[in-house]
Amino acid sequence: MTLKWGLMKSSNNISAYLMKQFGPAAMIEMMRRMGISSYLPEVYSLCVGSCDLSLYELVPAYNTFPSKGVYSKPIFVSSIEDNMGNVLSTFTTSRREAISEHSAYLMENLMSGVVNSGTAIRLRAYYNLPGDIAGKTGTNNDQADGWFVGYTPTITAGVWVGAEDRQVHFKTLQMGGGSNMALPIWGIFMKKCLADGTLNSNAGFVAPPNFELNLDCGEDIVQSAGAGNVPVEEDDFFN
């Protein structure tokens, strides 16, 4: 099985295999660089979501991928105007490089498979969303919470559906999974965003210069134009 297949199908044994290789400390370090500040237990089950996180942290973390590896701290207010339209104050976010541009593009490619042929395929088949889209569905134990965080080259958004009391849940995964609870809200929201014309629905994820992907099983993962085959090192996924 390839890593891309495992992500598309939400196969947790692939995540467990990666965690066994790198350990929870490496994952926590990467999550901190991508803006996650909540408590993260250093346990192996972290790879399947054993920590409590909010959309406030998840959405900007995912936004690191279409932002070419740069983390932007979320803000609620960008400017303040008076009743005459005069700008009284403006606010800008802080930014920092969290991962390499190459790693960000690799994740864009992997997560686009979730939308094109994985658990989020109804964004194409039912909502007919155009252009490049990537994202990930998520489901808590007993179908108590459903998640979907996705992004295009121009906008990132997330949806959580659940209750404060996790004893409130769907009886079956068929109705309670993230692809059924949260994804439809994201699909309707994104259709309206792309329909208003202010976002470029034809924009695509742009590969870094001299960078070419080859995710065929058994082949080198990355090829650098003019430099022959260059296999990806472990640090490329965590630096």
Secondary structure, 3 states (H helix, E strand, C coil): CCHHHHHHCCCHHHHHHHHHHHCHHHHHHHHHHCCCCCCCCCCHHHHHCCCCCCHHHHHHHHHCCCCCCEEECCCCCCEEECCCCCEEEECCCCEEECCCHHHHHHHHHHHHHHHHHCCCCHHHHCCCCCCCCEEEEEECHHHCEEEEEEECCCCEEEEEEECCCCCCCCCCHHHHCHHHHCHHHHHHHHHHHHHCCCCCCCCCCCCCCCCEECCCCCCCCEECCCCCECCCCHHHHCC
